[in-house]
Amino acid sequence: MDWTAGSSAMLAAGAKLKARTGEDVWLGVGTFGTAADPQSGLGACYRLTVEGVQKDIIAQSINTGHDVAGNQFDLQIGAGGAGAFNTCAGSSRSMYPGSTDAWGCQYGGVDSRAACAALPPYPRNASAMKAAGDSLVALCEFAWDNHLRLSGAGKPAGACKYNPTLLDVSRVRCPEELVELTWAQRTDEPTSFRASDGHRLAGFPNRDKTCQAQVPGAGAAYCMTRMMDCRKPSGAFKDNVHADLMVVGRKLVQTCTDDGYTRIDVQCGCYDCYC
């Protein structure tokens, strides 16, 4: 949960980065995929310029999948959608108590800021989140307040289909402040935090295209979509990364226990490194 955009940890990391480098950005993580990279982009950081968002976002890809390939980034935000493999709510083993009713669309989550208030504020194991000063309700509201998501209310494609448009996406160096939260770092990083022609994704800068998910039946090209899966990300499984592309001691994304904060050290402290 401390990887979620707007968490106390992410805000503190962003403040440290600004003090150290002058870069004033939001920090985050998410799901991304590209066939142009030997491990589909896992562990890489991308600088996102998003229409309507006050600051650029530097986000690390900790998860991947066939549904996020190419010119889209799926940012982790509060109640951004439980996805295909939901363990956020709805069962006795879910991270949060209660049914899925308050969580909105399976892909996209709640469709208004007001709906955030109905979410359970804390996981079943609540102590770590309370100690951090976070709540799911506040994280959900942060995403709306900072235009990290849009509402589909009254729009032709319906609820949860509307997303901010990506104006620029470039691979950049992962800030140390972000890596300290994910524990994953690539050996082949760019040297700069700034977007550059040699590291931009194909089709960017985007000067004339609108996020295509607004059109019924279309994909999510040029969209910043959102997620919050409450699951171990694919970057935490050793089969999904190449050892030579990852820094020693930072080879895998560190997953956590069901409180959403306590790390499980998978580098490598359990049988066959499957933790």
C-alpha positions as CSV (number, residue, x, y, z in Angstrom):
1,M,0.0,0.0,0.0
2,D,2.9,2.4,0.5
3,W,3.6,2.1,-3.2
4,T,0.3,3.7,-4.0
5,A,0.4,7.2,-5.4
6,G,0.0,9.8,-2.6
7,S,1.0,7.5,0.2
8,S,3.0,9.0,3.0
9,A,6.1,7.0,1.9
10,M,5.7,8.1,-1.8
11,L,5.3,11.7,-0.8
12,A,8.3,11.6,1.5
13,A,10.4,9.9,-1.2
14,G,9.3,12.6,-3.7
15,A,10.3,15.4,-1.3
16,K,13.7,13.8,-0.8
17,L,14.2,13.5,-4.5
18,K,13.3,17.2,-5.0
19,A,15.7,18.2,-2.3
20,R,18.5,16.1,-3.7
21,T,18.1,16.8,-7.5
22,G,15.5,19.6,-7.9
23,E,13.2,17.2,-9.8
24,D,9.6,17.9,-8.7
25,V,7.6,14.9,-9.7
26,W,5.1,12.4,-8.3
27,L,6.5,9.0,-7.7
28,G,4.7,5.8,-8.2
29,V,4.6,2.2,-9.5
30,G,2.5,0.3,-11.9
31,T,1.9,-2.2,-14.7
32,F,3.6,-1.9,-18.1
33,G,4.6,-4.1,-20.9
34,T,6.7,-3.9,-24.0
35,A,8.1,-6.5,-26.4
36,A,11.1,-4.2,-27.0
37,D,12.6,-5.1,-23.7
38,P,13.9,-8.6,-22.7
39,Q,11.9,-8.6,-19.5
40,S,8.9,-6.6,-20.8
41,G,10.0,-3.5,-19.0
42,L,10.0,-4.9,-15.5
43,G,12.1,-2.9,-13.1
44,A,12.4,0.0,-15.5
45,C,11.3,3.6,-14.6
46,Y,9.3,5.8,-17.0
47,R,8.7,9.5,-16.9
48,L,5.0,10.2,-17.7
49,T,3.7,13.6,-18.8
50,V,-0.1,13.3,-18.4
51,E,-2.7,15.7,-19.7
52,G,-4.3,17.6,-16.8
53,V,-1.8,16.4,-14.2
54,Q,0.2,19.2,-12.5
55,K,3.5,17.3,-12.3
56,D,5.3,14.7,-14.3
57,I,5.2,11.2,-12.8
58,I,8.2,8.9,-12.5
59,A,6.9,5.4,-12.1
60,Q,8.6,2.0,-11.9
61,S,7.1,-1.0,-13.7
62,I,6.8,-3.7,-11.1
63,N,4.1,-5.7,-13.0
64,T,3.4,-6.7,-16.5
65,G,0.8,-8.4,-18.7
66,H,-0.5,-8.8,-22.2
67,D,-3.2,-6.1,-21.6
68,V,-0.7,-3.3,-21.0
69,A,1.6,-3.7,-23.9
70,G,3.1,-0.6,-25.7
71,N,1.9,2.9,-25.2
72,Q,0.0,2.7,-22.0
73,F,0.9,2.8,-18.3
74,D,-1.3,1.4,-15.5
75,L,-0.6,3.4,-12.4
76,Q,-1.3,2.1,-8.9
77,I,-3.7,4.4,-7.1
78,G,-6.1,4.0,-4.2
79,A,-9.0,1.7,-5.3
80,G,-8.0,1.9,-8.9
81,G,-9.5,-1.4,-9.8
82,A,-9.0,-4.9,-8.4
83,G,-8.3,-6.4,-11.8
84,A,-8.6,-9.9,-13.1
85,F,-7.1,-11.6,-10.0
86,N,-8.8,-9.7,-7.2
87,T,-7.7,-10.3,-3.6
88,C,-8.6,-6.8,-2.4
89,A,-12.1,-7.6,-1.1
90,G,-14.9,-10.1,-1.3
91,S,-13.6,-13.2,0.4
92,S,-12.3,-14.3,3.8
93,R,-8.8,-14.2,2.4
94,S,-9.0,-10.7,1.0
95,M,-6.7,-8.0,2.1
96,Y,-9.6,-5.7,3.0
97,P,-12.9,-6.6,4.8
98,G,-16.3,-6.5,3.2
99,S,-17.7,-7.2,-0.2
100,T,-16.6,-5.7,-3.5
101,D,-19.7,-3.5,-3.8
102,A,-17.9,-0.4,-2.6
103,W,-14.9,-0.9,-4.9
104,G,-16.7,0.1,-8.2
105,C,-15.6,-1.3,-11.5
106,Q,-13.3,-4.4,-11.6
107,Y,-11.2,-2.5,-14.0
108,G,-10.9,1.1,-12.9
109,G,-12.4,1.1,-9.4
110,V,-14.8,3.8,-8.0
111,D,-16.0,6.4,-10.5
112,S,-16.3,9.5,-8.3
113,R,-14.4,11.1,-5.5
114,A,-17.5,10.8,-3.3
115,A,-17.5,7.1,-3.7
116,C,-14.1,6.9,-1.9
117,A,-15.9,7.5,1.4
118,A,-17.6,4.1,1.3
119,L,-14.3,2.1,1.0
120,P,-12.9,0.3,4.0
121,P,-10.2,2.7,5.3
122,Y,-7.8,-0.1,6.5
123,P,-6.9,-3.7,5.7
124,R,-8.0,-6.4,8.1
125,N,-4.5,-6.2,9.5
126,A,-4.7,-2.5,10.0
127,S,-1.8,-1.5,12.4
128,A,0.9,-0.8,9.7
129,M,-1.3,1.4,7.6
130,K,-2.5,3.3,10.7
131,A,1.1,3.8,11.8
132,A,2.0,5.1,8.4
133,G,-0.7,7.7,8.6
134,D,-2.4,6.4,5.4
135,S,-5.9,5.2,4.7
136,L,-7.5,3.7,1.5
137,V,-10.1,6.5,1.5
138,A,-7.4,9.2,1.6
139,L,-5.4,7.5,-1.2
140,C,-8.5,7.2,-3.3
141,E,-9.2,10.9,-2.8
142,F,-5.6,11.9,-3.6
143,A,-6.0,10.4,-7.1
144,W,-9.1,12.4,-7.8
145,D,-7.7,15.6,-6.3
146,N,-4.6,15.4,-8.5
147,H,-6.4,14.4,-11.7
148,L,-4.7,10.9,-11.9
149,R,-8.0,9.5,-13.0
150,L,-11.2,10.7,-14.8
151,S,-14.9,9.9,-14.3
152,G,-16.9,8.2,-17.0
153,A,-20.2,9.4,-15.5
154,G,-22.6,10.5,-18.3
155,K,-20.1,9.6,-21.0
156,P,-20.9,7.3,-24.0
157,A,-18.4,4.6,-22.9
158,G,-19.8,4.5,-19.4
159,A,-18.3,4.3,-15.9
160,C,-14.5,3.6,-15.5
161,K,-13.8,3.9,-19.3
162,Y,-12.3,7.4,-19.1
163,N,-8.6,7.9,-18.5
164,P,-6.1,10.8,-18.7
165,T,-4.1,11.0,-22.0
166,L,-0.4,10.3,-22.0
167,L,1.5,13.2,-23.7
168,D,5.0,11.8,-23.3
169,V,6.5,8.6,-22.0
170,S,10.3,8.1,-21.8
171,R,12.4,5.6,-19.9
172,V,14.5,7.4,-17.3
173,R,16.8,6.6,-14.4
174,C,15.0,5.1,-11.4
175,P,15.4,7.5,-8.4
176,E,17.1,5.9,-5.4
177,E,14.2,7.2,-3.3
178,L,11.8,5.0,-5.3
179,V,14.1,2.0,-5.5
180,E,14.3,2.1,-1.7
181,L,10.6,1.3,-1.6
182,T,10.5,-1.4,-4.3
183,W,14.0,-2.9,-3.8
184,A,14.3,-3.6,-7.5
185,Q,16.8,-1.9,-9.9
186,R,18.0,-2.5,-13.4
187,T,21.7,-2.5,-14.5
188,D,20.9,-0.9,-17.8
189,E,19.4,2.3,-16.6
190,P,19.6,5.7,-18.5
191,T,21.7,8.3,-16.8
192,S,19.1,11.0,-16.6
193,F,15.7,11.6,-14.9
194,R,14.6,13.6,-17.9
195,A,12.8,12.4,-21.0
196,S,15.1,12.0,-24.1
197,D,14.6,11.0,-27.7
198,G,16.8,8.0,-27.3
199,H,14.6,6.5,-24.6
200,R,11.1,7.7,-25.6
201,L,8.5,5.1,-26.4
202,A,7.3,4.9,-30.0
203,G,4.7,7.5,-30.7
204,F,5.8,10.0,-28.1
205,P,5.7,12.9,-27.6
206,N,2.0,12.6,-28.4
207,R,0.8,15.8,-30.0
208,D,-2.5,14.9,-31.5
209,K,-3.9,11.6,-30.0
210,T,-6.4,11.2,-27.2
211,C,-6.6,8.2,-24.9
212,Q,-8.5,5.6,-27.0
213,A,-10.2,3.8,-24.1
214,Q,-12.9,6.5,-24.2
215,V,-14.2,4.9,-27.4
216,P,-16.3,1.8,-26.8
217,G,-14.4,-1.4,-27.9
218,A,-11.1,0.4,-28.3
219,G,-7.9,-0.4,-26.5
220,A,-6.0,1.9,-24.1
221,A,-3.4,3.4,-26.4
222,Y,-2.0,6.7,-25.1
223,C,-3.9,6.2,-21.8
224,M,-2.7,6.4,-18.2
225,T,-5.0,3.7,-16.7
226,R,-5.1,2.6,-13.1
227,M,-5.0,-0.4,-10.9
228,M,-4.7,-1.7,-7.3
229,D,-4.5,-5.5,-7.4
230,C,-3.6,-6.3,-3.8
231,R,-1.4,-9.1,-5.1
232,K,2.2,-10.1,-5.4
233,P,3.4,-8.4,-8.6
234,S,5.0,-10.3,-11.5
235,G,8.3,-8.5,-10.9
236,A,8.6,-10.4,-7.6
237,F,8.8,-13.8,-9.3
238,K,12.3,-14.8,-10.2
239,D,11.2,-16.5,-13.5
240,N,10.2,-13.1,-14.9
241,V,13.5,-11.3,-14.5
242,H,17.0,-11.8,-16.0
243,A,19.6,-11.8,-13.3
244,D,22.1,-10.0,-15.5
245,L,19.7,-7.1,-16.0
246,M,19.2,-6.6,-12.3
247,V,21.5,-5.1,-9.6
248,V,22.8,-7.5,-7.1
249,G,20.7,-7.3,-3.9
250,R,17.9,-5.6,-6.0
251,K,17.0,-8.4,-8.4
252,L,13.4,-8.8,-7.4
253,V,10.5,-6.6,-6.4
254,Q,9.8,-7.1,-2.7
255,T,6.3,-8.3,-2.0
256,C,4.7,-7.8,1.4
257,T,2.4,-9.4,3.9
258,D,-1.3,-8.8,4.1
259,D,-0.9,-5.5,6.0
260,G,0.4,-4.0,2.8
261,Y,3.5,-2.6,4.3
262,T,5.7,-5.3,5.9
263,R,8.2,-6.6,3.4
264,I,9.0,-10.2,2.7
265,D,12.7,-10.4,1.7
266,V,12.8,-12.6,-1.4
267,Q,16.4,-12.0,-2.3
268,C,16.7,-14.7,-1.3
269,G,15.7,-16.0,2.1
270,C,13.4,-19.0,1.5
271,Y,13.4,-22.3,-0.3
272,D,14.3,-21.9,-4.0
273,C,13.6,-18.2,-3.7
274,Y,9.9,-18.6,-4.0
275,C,8.6,-16.6,-1.1
